[in-house]
Amino acid sequence: MPEKVTRANLEKDLKTAGDPRRALTSAAYFKTGKGEYGEGDIFLGISTPMLRKITLRFRELPLADIAKLLSSKIHECRSAALEILVSQYKRGSDEQRAEIVDFYLQNTAGINNWDLVDGSAPYILGEHLRTRPRRILRKLARSQSLWERRIAIIATMRLVRNGELEDALSIAEMLLDDDHDLIHKAVGWVLREVGRQDRGRLIGFLQTHYRRLPRTALRYAIEHFAPSERKKMLAGEFR
């Protein structure tokens, strides 16, 4: 008899698939120690392919159950919730998509590690904003929440890959003085993608903001340049 599509069964399947040794490695990798950005996060130890295979059977879970998964202390429960939400957004009507985006923005407290942001923000919020006003990006970029700020910049990745660069550059500029390394990396990553679309725009942005650019962001942004060009840019030479 097929397994019932319930949140309880999803949680049971996730726990069954867990690997204690992988869990220890994941806990260290995602910085769960005291004072670290992932402090207190609990891992079951499930590979991404396995997690996706499990969640595939639960794509029809209602938002109420997804909200409970997002409030879980277990990282893979939150990850599964977002996998399901991305799937529902892709398959949803315009009305359902709007509801999912509102839900996403109301539940950012559970989108609280970089993999959770990166696996959802471009595919839900970024995709939604392709045809809608983008004021929400600036609101998120000004947030006290590290994760909401990361959502703001990572969501623009979908716009950049559609050839729309202005919002990405605007949000990147807003975040140049951010003090967190995870924002520096995200800004650099998005700027690198801007450069793939328009190298001249990227070089102009880097030249204008060179003195404010965190070193990590700059290194990420110029990864696709030749070694000799990277050396010059790191020294502030852009011609």
N, C-alpha and C positions, 0 to 999 in steps of 0.2 A: 504493500500500500504506500503511495507517495507520501513523503513528509509534508506536513501542513506548513503553509507559508505564514509563520508567526515569528514575532521578535524573539520569543523564548527559544524557539528552535534554531534561529540564526545564532543566538548567543551560545547555545549548546554546541552547535557545529564548530563555531570558532574556538571554543575552549578545547574541544576534542582534537582539533588540528594543531594546537599549540605545541611548541617545542621549547622546553625550559632552557636549553643551551642557547638557542637563537634568541630567546627572550632576554637573557643576560647581555648578549652582544648588542641587541637593539636598544636596551635601556642605556647602555654606555654611549652608543652612537648618537642617540637623540637627547643626550645631556639631561638625564633625569635626576642628577644629584642635587644636593641642597644648594640653593642659590643659583642653579643653572636654569636655562629657559624652559626645560621640560620637567622641572622638579615635580616629583610625585606621580608622574605618568607611569602606568602599569602596562607591561607588554606580555602578550601570550607567546609571541615568537612564531609568527606566521609569515611565510614569504608572500610577496605581492601577487604572483600568479595564483597561488593557492587561495588567497583571500578573494581575488576576483572570481575564481571558480565557485567558491562558496556563495558569494553574494548574488551571483547570477540567478540563483533559484529564488531569491527573495526580492526581486525588482519591483514587486507590486505592493510592498509594505506601505501603509498610510503614513502621512507626515507625522501623526501623533507618535507612532512607533519610532520613526526616524529621529524625532526630537529626544526621545528617551535614550536612544543609542548615542546621540551626540552629547548627552549629559553623563555618559558612563566614564568611569575612571580608567577603563581599559582602552588603550590606544586603538587596537584593531576594531573595537566596536564603533568608535567614531569614524575610523577609516572606512569601514563597511557602510556606515550611514551615508557618507559622502559619495562612495561609489554608486550606491543606489540612487542618490539624489541626482548625480550627473546623468545616469541612465534615464531617469524619469524626465529630466529636462530635455534631453535629446529627443525623446519620443512624445513629448507632451504637446498639447494644443497651445495656442497663444495665451489663452486664459490660464491654463495649468502652468505654463512657464512663468508667467507673471507671479503666480502664487508661490512657486518654488523659489524665485529670486527674493521675494519678500521674506519667506521662511529662512532662507540662507542668511540674509542680513540680520534677522532677529536672533539667530543662533550662532553668531560668531564666537561666543564664549567657548563653544565646543570645537571650533576650528583652530586649535591652539598648538600646532606644531608646523614646521615648514612643509613637511610632506603633505599634510592635510590641506594647507593653503594651495600648494602648487598643483595638487591633483584635482582641485575643484574650482578655484577662482577664475581661470581663463575659460573654462568650459560651461560655467553657469553665469557668473556676473559679466565676464568679458564678452561672452557670446551675446548675452542679452543687450549689452550696451552698444553693440554694433549699429543698431537702428534706433537708439534712444538717447535722451539727454544724459550727460555724464557727470553731473554735479556731485553725485554720490562718491565718485573717486576722490574728489578733493576733501569731502567730509571725512572719509576713511583715512586719508593721508594725514589729516590733522589729529587723528585719534590718539589717546593715551595708550591704547592697546597696541603692542608690538605686532600682533597678528592681523589686526585690522589695517595697520599701515602696510604690512606685507601684502595683504589682499589687494589693496589699492594699486600697488605697482605691478604685481603679478597678473592681475586681471587685464592690464593693458597689453599683455603679451598677445592676446587674441586679436586686438586691434592692430598691433604692429604687423602681425603676420597677414593681416588683410590690407596692408599698405598704408594704414593710418598711423602717423607718427606723433602728431601734435600732443595728444593727451599723455602719451608715454613720456615725452620729453618734459611736459609740464609737471607731471607727478614726480618724475626723477629729480627735477630741480627743487621741488618742495621738500624732498627727503635728503638732500645733499648734506644737511647738517645733523641728520639723525645719528644717535650715538651707538646704535646696535649693529653688530657685525652682520646679522642676518638681513638687515635692510641694505647694508652696503653691498652684499652679495646679490641681492635681488635687483637692486638698481643697476649694478654692473651687467647682470644677465640680460635685463631688458635692453640696456643700451647696446649690448653686443648684437641683439636681434635688430635694433634700429639700424646699426651699421651694415647688416646684411641687406637691408632694404635700400639704404641710401648712405653710402660711406661718407659723402660730403657733409650731410647733416650731422652725423655722429662726430666727425672731426671738428666741425664748428662748435658743437656743444661742449666737447672736451676742452677745446682751446679757451672758450669763454669762461668755463667754470673750473679750470684746472686747479686753482688754488683752494677751492672748496671741496673738490672731489676726494672722498676717502680713497686711500691707496688700493684697498681691496676692490672697490667699485671700478677704478680705472683699470686694474689688471684684468678683471673679468671682461670689461668693455672692449679691450683691444686684443683679446685672445686670438682672433682670426687674422690679425695682421702678421706680416713677416717679422722674424726676430729683430732684424735691424730697425724696422719701423717702430716696434714696441719699445725698444731701448730709447729711441729719441723721444717718443711720447711720454714715457715715464719721467724723462728729464724736462718735460714741458716744451718740446719742440714738435710743432705740428705742420711744418711746411717741408 
